[in-house]
Amino acid sequence: MAALPRAVVDDAKAPASGSGRRPVRLVIVDDDQFVRTGMRLLFGGKHGVEVVGEAGDGDEAVTAVRAHWPDVVLMDIRMPRVDGVEATRRIRKLPNPPEVVILTTFDVDEFVVESIRNGACGFLLKDTPPKEIIAAVLSAARGEVAISQRMLRPLVDLVASTAEGSRRSEAIKQLGTLTDRERQVAIGLGRGLSNAEIGATLGMGVSTVKGHVSRVLGKLCINNRAQAAVLIHEAGLL
């Protein structure tokens, strides 16, 4: 399997914020009050991030998003009533939905993979250093992928090893809608390459790569590069 050199890469989407215009609006979702308090203190109106709401389970998370319309949601994956997987699915179906970054105490598992399939743009371990958590929120607000470097390899390995025949066949069918060039770009996404790295590999300018990435996501009916990477590995192309 090809190497995955980057955990956070450029996306085709324009920056949501974080460019000096206004703070990134953040909702924190976790069933542990201490975790929510710690995250709120971490940001504390600094780093270009404003915590506009919080929730203790997935059902409350959807309500908080509807009330505050944040740019990013930090989402715990295991919670009572409605877990983070289902909450992510519901939130990503809303009009102009926020980006969702999954927080997990555990290593990569099917919950994490399913959250990405449902539209999460990445995930982090809860013991991720504070600077990386802040960077991930800002990256998500810009439409970039946010995945812990140490968790990226386990993620794609799990996807590749657990893809069932029906899922693999569907992934191959979806990718069959792409042109040869778009397919090459999609494989670059599967490798975790940035737009600049894809361009250097394929001899294209960054703006051209961005156009191809947008078309790839549209044709595959997916929301972000993390989902594209999962699909590539489900199809067994890497």
Buried (B, 14 or more C-beta within 10 A) or exposed (E): EEEBEBBBBBBBBEBBBBEEEEBBBBBBBBBEEEBBEBBBEBBEEEBBBBBBBBBBBBBBBBEBBEEBBBBBBBBBBBBEEBBBBBBBBBBBEEEEBBBBBBBBEEEBBEBBBBBBBBBBBBBBBBEBEEEBBBBBBBBBBBBBBBBBBEBBBBBBEBBBEEBEEEBBEBBBEBBEEBEEBBBBBBBBBBBBBBBEBBBBBBEBEBEBBBBBBEBBBEBBEBBBBBBBBBBBBBBEBB
